[in-house]
């Protein structure tokens, strides 16, 4: 994994860099989300997180394909944000007791990561659109909705394991957008 310290001179270069950062993020998310699943006691939360591991692996593969299509470097660039999110989560989770509190901490960590992914995929999707890379934009749009659905699943678990963490408190979307996510 490379750290990138080169000038970004145009939108395509920014697009490629952000794709490479997302690739790093997805690879790390696949590894660290399994840690979250292993830390959780709630069976529904464990199952949801394990499913998200598989989805992150699939998105990493999709990102590699997009990068190959762009014809640029396919190696990931370290996503400092995801590393920091998981470092913070590990510190909190290892000290959280009893199981219900630890599950709430796991859930909060997973939701923070999902929010980062939604924002990141939304940005690179818009870069792809601006660069008139329609097929890539469509793939990235699918990722935005996949991440939104995953966050909604976490929010529904939050309604059950932490009554104060209902879906309206966890994802700031309009009701029409929530319906769109649920039905897609």
Secondary structure as the mmCIF struct_conf table of DSSP 4:
data_model
#
loop_
_struct_conf.conf_type_id
_struct_conf.id
_struct_conf.beg_label_comp_id
_struct_conf.beg_label_asym_id
_struct_conf.beg_label_seq_id
_struct_conf.end_label_comp_id
_struct_conf.end_label_asym_id
_struct_conf.end_label_seq_id
STRN STRN1 UNK A 2 UNK A 2
BEND BEND1 UNK A 6 UNK A 6
BEND BEND2 UNK A 10 UNK A 10
HELX_RH_AL_P HELX_RH_AL_P1 UNK A 11 UNK A 39
HELX_RH_AL_P HELX_RH_AL_P2 UNK A 43 UNK A 70
TURN_TY1_P TURN_TY1_P1 UNK A 71 UNK A 71
BEND BEND3 UNK A 72 UNK A 72
BEND BEND4 UNK A 75 UNK A 75
STRN STRN2 UNK A 77 UNK A 77
HELX_RH_AL_P HELX_RH_AL_P3 UNK A 80 UNK A 94
TURN_TY1_P TURN_TY1_P2 UNK A 95 UNK A 95
BEND BEND5 UNK A 98 UNK A 98
HELX_RH_AL_P HELX_RH_AL_P4 UNK A 99 UNK A 130
TURN_TY1_P TURN_TY1_P3 UNK A 131 UNK A 132
HELX_RH_AL_P HELX_RH_AL_P5 UNK A 134 UNK A 161
TURN_TY1_P TURN_TY1_P4 UNK A 163 UNK A 164
HELX_RH_AL_P HELX_RH_AL_P6 UNK A 167 UNK A 170
HELX_RH_AL_P HELX_RH_AL_P7 UNK A 175 UNK A 183
#
